[in-house]
């Protein structure tokens, strides 16, 4: 590849990374407004007397699937 093609390809990679970051930020901003997000079946919450541990396993799987679909569509 020539130098210009490498720079152009690197530019597209930066654009895609930027879009993913913007989408993740949007999800974080809107996550409190989506009533079921974070409390899906499969999300694990352990409450004890002095601490709480939360594992949003299913929510993260959904986010991962959405990001994978978006990246697949961008690559096409």
Number of C-alpha atoms within 10 A of each C-alpha: 5 6 8 9 10 11 11 11 12 12 12 12 12 12 12 16 13 12 14 15 12 12 14 14 12 11 15 11 11 12 13 11 10 10 10 11 17 19 13 13 11 12 15 15 12 9 10 8 5 5 7 9 10 11 13 17 14 17 18 14 11 12 13 12 12 12 15 12 12 15 15 10 9 9 8 5
